[in-house]
């Protein structure tokens, strides 16, 4: 299968907003302002810390040896190289996977950078991405999604995206990727991905954010205004803080402040972990419905800038929903009522399930043995006449030719499968998922800014989108993190 390389929608920033009246964790020049806005300490005090929740992070890997992450990163896998995902494969010091993990689960340490859901665990799944040491290899995203689902991840975080081009891609979300996402939903996982960093004009269609069943996340600043770089898409689900977000670097003792829909996606995944730890009887559809029902500025029809609204973790945990459904165990969770993400995917999951059931059904054995349908006599072996010898030779030659053809056929299919993994029969797009519009290349965005203890903001105006390359993601290279 042909796939655009994954992009790290990471980051890009410069300076965090000015210090706020209420002291939030994080460095003074880039405070974690959502802690105040969402009254996070109050949520923690009530027992919602993400405990019991595993977040699969499909990314560049995570440096599990950082003291702020010790004990919070499980042994996962590295699908690009051998390993358990506990090594960050990004070449740059930023370390996209490590940064996203720190936003979600880090204990206070360097510059007081603190994860939103410190009770949750990270299951690191390293895949080849733009800027990693194995970037030339296939990204293996469908395999990563299935691995996460099979290893009991409740939330799958994908702060990444791959450009989809109409001239090269027949559908916005590949069959292999869509099938893997349906598989994860059936297994009870909540799938969350970045919408991309190609706003405000390019707005490139990217997977997996465009795929059905995915909560697609855009970025807003501290004032709740959509970030300039956040992609404007009709499939956008919600927006979350993604401007001036501090995070740990993959190298010990380093930290960065960045912008990106990657950071917004990590915060959304961590908020989902808080909700799930506070409401453990909910299934994934119920958690999604609770998040979507409690958005700030909630709208019934998604907009390209804000989706259905802005994430509010406090309301998502504490809000009262009129009718909350218990776990359903069905392919499409019953608790998807009021959840447009699952409502759109549900019919297609049900259809795929029905097709799979038909394909695996076998005729029932007969109730009693079937009687004889005739008689036979044992005769003598045929004599080796010239005609018989010729027939045997022709049959042997035909069998040999068939074996040769089969051998080449198997290798050919294997070779194609590596490039274009075989998936289920094509599934029609759901209403609301538009055909791909012609897209430009990746947009550029300012780079991450290294944080220093008590550092003052750099002088001069903050650069806008397009002012420079985005070191950890949206470069004109294969699939980046976002």
N, C-alpha and C positions, 0 to 999 in steps of 0.2 A: 504494500500500500504506500502511496506517496503521501508524505506528511510534511507540513511546514515545521521547522524546528521550533521547539517550545521557547517562549520568551519570558523572562523574569520581569513581571510588571513591577518591579521593585522600584524603586525608588528614587527619588530624585530630589533631594531637597537642598535646602540651603539653610534656612534658619527657622526655628520654631517660633510660635507667637510669643508675645511678651508674657512674663510671669503673670499668673492669674491671682485673684484675690484669695482663693482657697488653695492651700498648698496641695498640689497633686504630686505623685511620685514622678521620678525622672529628673533629668538635669534642669537647671534653672532656666536655660535658654531654649529648652524644648520639652516642656512638661507634658505629661500624659493626661491631657485635659479631659478625656472621656471618663476618667475616674471620678471627677467632680460631677460632670453632667449626668452620669449614670448611678451616682451614689454607691460606688462599688464597695467601699468599706462596709456600708450597711448590708449589702447583699452577702458579703463574706460573713459578717456577724450573724446573719440569719441562717447560715449553714450552706449557702450556695457558693461553692468554690470550685466546682467542676469535678469533684471527687467521684471516682468510679467510672469516669468517661475517658475513653481512648480516642484521641484525634490522630488519624492517619495523615501524615504530611508528605505529599508527593512533591518532591522538590530536589534540591541539590545534595541532600543529606544534611545531617546535623552534627556539629561538634559536641558530642555528649560529655566531653571531659571538662567543659567550662564549669566552674564552681556554681554558677547561678542555675545551671541546668542539670547538675548531678542528681541522679535518682528520678528524674522526670522524663528521661528518654529511654524507651524500650529498645530491645534488639529488633530491628526490622530487616530490611534487605536492600541490597544495591543491585539494581537491574542493569547497570552499565558496566560495573566491575564487580569482582567478588567482594563480599563484605556484608555487614548487617545494617548499613545505613547510618552508622554512628560516626561517619567521617564526612565532612562537608567537601564536596568535589569542586566547588566553584574556585576558579583561579584567582579572582579578585579577593582582597581581604574582607570585603563586605560580607560574603558568605550568606547568600540569600536564604538558604534553608535554615541556618542557625538564627538568622535575624527573625524569620517568621516564628520559629519555635520560641524565641525569647519574648516576643509580643504576646504569645499565648500562655506560656507557663513559667517564665523565669521567676526565681525568688529574688528579692531585693539584693543588689550587690553593687556592681560598677555603676556609678552615677545614679543609683537608686532606681534603675530601670526594672520595672515589675510587670510580670505577666498578668493578664486579666483573669485567667482561670488556673491559679497555681495548684489546685488539687487534681487537675487532669494530667494524663500521660500522653506523650507524643510517640507514635509509631512511625519512625522515619523510613521512607521509601525513596531511595535515591534513584533518579532516572537521568539519562543523558540530556542535558539542556544547553542552550547557548551559554557559553562562558565557562562550561565545566571541562574537566580534563578528558572527558569522553564524549565531547559534543558531536563528534562525527558519526556516532552510532545512532541507530533508531531509538526514538525516545521511549518506546514500550509503554505508553500511557494506558492502553486498555489492560495490559497485564498488571500494571501497578494498581489500577482500580480494583481489579478482581482480587489481587493479593490483599489489599486493605479490607475488602469485604470478608474474605476467608479468614482473616486474622482478627475478627471481632471488633473492628473499628466502628464506633457509633457515628463518627463524623469523619468525612474525607475532605481535607483542605487541599485545594489546588490553586495556589497563587501563581498561576502561569497561564499561558495562552498560545495557541498556534494559529497563524493567519490562514484564512480560507479564501481561495481565489476561484471565481467562477470558471475561468478558462481551464483550470487544472482539477478542480474538485467538483464532483457531481452533486454534492449536497453539503449543507453547512456543517453537519456533524457526521463523521464517517460511521458506517454501519458497525465497525468493530468497537468504536468508542461508545456509541449509543447503546450497543448491546451490553457492554461492560457496566455502564451506568444503570441500566435496567437491572442487571444482576445485583449490583450493590443495593439498589432500592429494595429488591426482593429480600435481600439478606438483612434488611432493617437499618441500613446506613443512610445518613443525611449527607448529600453531596453539595459542596460549596466551591465556587470557582470565581476567578476574577473576570470582569467584563473586558478589561484591556485599558491601555494607556495611550490610545491614538486619538483622543479628542483634542480640540473641539471640532475639527474639520474632517480628518481622514476617516475616523470611526470604522476601523477595519473589523470585519466579522471574524471572531476568534472562537475556536473550540478549546476547552470543553464548556466555556460559559454559554455558548449558543445551544448546547444539547438539551433535550427535554429531560425534565426531572432535576435540573441543576439550579440551585439558588445562585444567580449571577450578581456579583457585587461591584458597585462603583464607589467612587471616593468623594467625600466632602471635607471641607476645612472645619476649623474650630467653630466658626459661625454657622455651620450647617449649610453652607453654599457649595454647590457642586464644583469640584476641582476642574481647572481648565483642561488638564490632561485626561480626565476620565472619559472613556468612550461613551458616546450617545447612541444607544441601541434600543430597539423596540423590545428585545428580550431581557433587558435589565430588570432585575427583581427588586433590589433595594440598594441604598447607599450607606456607607459607614465612614468613620474618620479615617482619612488616608493622607493627610497633609501634616507635616511636622511630627512624624512618628519616630521616637527614638527606639533603637534596637541594638542588641549586642552584635559585634562582628565575630567572624569565625576564629579569629586569632585572639587569644586571651588578652584582656586589658584594652580592647578596642570597642568603640561604640560609634554609631552613626545616627544621624537624623535624616529621614527620607520621606518622600512622597510616593504614592503609588496605589493602584487598586489591589496590589499584593497585600499591603499592610491592612487595607480595609477588609480584605477577605479573611486574613488571620484574626482580626478582631471579631468578625462575624462568627467564625468558627468557635472562638473562645466564648463568646456570648451564648452560643447554642449549648456549649458545655455547661455553663452556669444554669441555663434553663433546665437542662436534662437532669442535673444533679439536684435541683430543687423539686422537680416533678418526675421522679424515676419511673412512674407507671406509664408515662407517655411513650408512644412509638415515634419514629422519625417524622411521620406525617403530622403528629400532634405537636411536636417541637416546632416544626416549620410553621404550622398554623398559628401557634402562639406568638412566634416572632413577627409574622406578617400582620397579625391582628392588632399588634401593639406599636406599630411604627409611628413615629412622629410625622405629621403632615400626611397621614395615610390617605391614599386615593384608591378608588375602585378600579380605575383603568391606569395601567402603568404608563409613565412618561419616559421619554428617552433620556432625560437628565437624571431623574430621581427614582425611577422604577415605581414601586408602590409606596415608597416613603423612606424615611431615615431610621436607621436602627436605634432602638432605645433598650439597652440591656436591662435596666431597672424595671421598666414597664413589662418587658417580656417575662421576667421572673415573677413579678408580684401582681401583675394585672389579673383581673377576673374575666374569664371568657364565659359567655352565656351557655355554651354547651360544649363540653370537652369530652372527646371520645376516648375510651380506654383502648389499650393496644388491641389491634385487630388481627394481626398475623396473616392478613391477606396479601396478595401480590401488590395491590394498590391499597395502601392503608385507608381504612374507613375514616380515620381522623383527618383525612385530607379535605374534608368539608371546609370551605372558606379558605382553602389553600390553593391558589391558582397554579402554583408550580406542579403540585401533584395532580390536580384536576386535569391539567393539560397532558401529563404523561400517563395517567391511569388507563385510558382506553387502549393505548398502544402497548402497555405492559400486559394488559389482559389479553389483547389479540395475540401477542407473542407467546404468552402462556398457552393459549388455546392451540396455536399452531404446533407448539412443542409437544403438547399432550397427544395430538393426533398422530404425530410422527413416531411417538414411542409406544403407542397402544399396539398390542399384539393380539391375534385371534385367540380366543379361549380354546383349550384342548377339548377334544371330543369327550362326551360324557361316557362312552364305552368304546372298546377297541373296534376298529373298523374291520369288517370281515374280508375274506379273500375275494379278489376280483377275478380270479381265473386260476389256471394250472400251468405248470411248466414241466419240461422234461430235460434231464441232464444228457447232453450229447457229447460227442467226441470233439477234441480240439481240431481246428481247421488245419489242413496240411499246408506246409510252407511252399505254396505254389509261387511262380513269378509274380502273379497278380497280388498275392498277399504280401510278399516281400516289398513290392513297390508301394503298397498302401502304408506299410509300417514306416518306411523311409520318409514318405511325404508327411505322415503324421508327426514324426519326430522333428523334421525340419520346421514344420509349422509351430510346434510347441516351443522350439528353441527361439524362433523369431518372436513369438509372443512374449517370452521371458525377457528378451532384449528390449523390446518396446516398453514393457512394463517397467523395467529397470530405469530407462531414461525418463519415462513418465513420472515416476516417483521423485526422481531428483529434480525434474523441472517444477513439479508442484511445490516441492520443498523450497526451491529457490524463489519462486513467486510468493510463497507464504511468508518468507522472511521480509520481503519488500512490501507485500500487500497482504497482511494477515487476513485469513478467510473469516468472514463473519456470517451471521444469519441472513435469511432472505431480506432484501431491502424493506424497510418499514416506512410508510409514507410520513411526511412531516405533519406535525400537528398544527392546527389553526393557531395563529399568533406567532409562529416561527417563520419569519419571512425568507424568501429566496435570497441568495447572496447578492448584494449590490456590488458593482465594481469597486474594488478597494485599492487604495494606494499602498505604498510600502509602509514599514513601521515608522511611526513618528519618533522623533528624538525628544529628549527631555533632560533637564539639568541632572547632574550627578549627585550621588550621596555626599553628604558633608560629614567629615569625621568630627566627633564630639570630643571636647576636652573638658576636664573638670572646671566648672565655673568659667567656661570660655564665653566671651562676649560675641554677639553676632558679627559676622564679617561686614565691613563697610560696603556702602553702595546698594543700589536697588536689587531686589531679587530677580534673577533671570526668569524669563517666561518660557513656555514650551518651545522647543526647537532651538534653544540657545546653545545646546551642546549635547554630546552623546550620553545616553543613559547607561552608566557602566554596568549595572547588573541586570539589564533586561532589554528594553526595547531598542536594541540595535538592529541595523539591517543585516541580521545574521539568523541562522536557524533558531528554532523554537525557544523563546526566552521565558524567564520567569517574569512576573508583572509587578 
